[in-house]
């Protein structure tokens, strides 16, 4: 009998495993692939992190806690021979003054007293000549922004959890999760053999595979194909290497974002569009990238950086966004009668990785407290009518 079993050891699952193990719980992680794999939503060499959060100012307190936990994890990883996980570069966002990225960032920064500045176009073009904001754009600089390394984060969180006694089974597919009077039973397929795991609590952090395990809860999740590209610009090499993370809003809600040049598994300047993909599923995701998709990216980049629009193409990879209709996270306890020993977290894609250590802490709190929710209404599973019906409310 484990104290807790974590289903899915990606960004959030590895964080939950880490927090639970360090609190003294006997915890098992179940991962259907290998750790830090490239088949879900936690790969690609970099993820953006910032506090002036245009999505909603209510995320800022959670982000502040996440920053504390990132610093702690980064220090642990460096102390164990790593090269670091969390890098502060500053961040530049630009678009029309009425765009979501500008109005939302200003609202969050002012509401929470965050360090930021708005740059004149002349100053922005002088400081960041690799970008070309339009004459009608507003330029917002987030002093707190930067990036984290997703694969190495998962590896570090698992390693720290194992240091405190956690166990992880890779290449283990979870077939079903069944609540019992004293906890849960989890049927798995491991190395071609069927096995049953028993635990007092289950934490389900299965990403795009969540509907397969908790479909009857009716959490409205959509899975979307997204692409990441790596480019080698011929000019402004130093500026791209030393520059900030960046986001551009064209005024119609279409966002494109990117990172400084990183010497990762795929070296280059990584760029991607936000929520512009087609619906898919984990089993049908098209991982090929067509020349037409590369051409469309170049046309979009021409609006913000001719240097990137004309850059040499290095590589592209597909991943998945798994999102709710309101784009907010789902973190809470399964509210169905008899399912109180199941805690779930899903719907993070598009903006979730930066919260991973704090989400792990929230999940550990839910395991220990018996509370129904985190206390943050926009994370509550019961905000969805279908979940209310499933829970008989």
Secondary structure, 3 states (H helix, E strand, C coil): CEEEEEECCCHHHHHHHHHHHHCCCCEEEECCCCCCCCCCCCCCCCEEECCCCCCCHHHHHHHHHHHHHHHHHHHHHHHCCCCCCEEECCEEEEEECCCHHHHHHHHHHHHHCCCEEEECHHHHHHHCCCCCCCCCEEEEEECCCEEECHHHHHHHHHHHHHHCCCEEECCEEEEEEEEECCEEEEEEEECCEEEEEEEEEEEECCHHHHHHHHHHHCCCCEEEEEEEEEEECCCCHHHHHHCCEEEEECCCCCEEEEEEEECCCCCEEEEEEECCCCECCCCCCCCCCCHHHHHHHHHHHCCCCHHHHCCEEEEEEEEEEEECCCCCCEEEECCCCCCCCEEEEECCCCCCHHHHHHHHHHHHHHHHHCCCECCCHHHCHHHCHHHHHHCCC
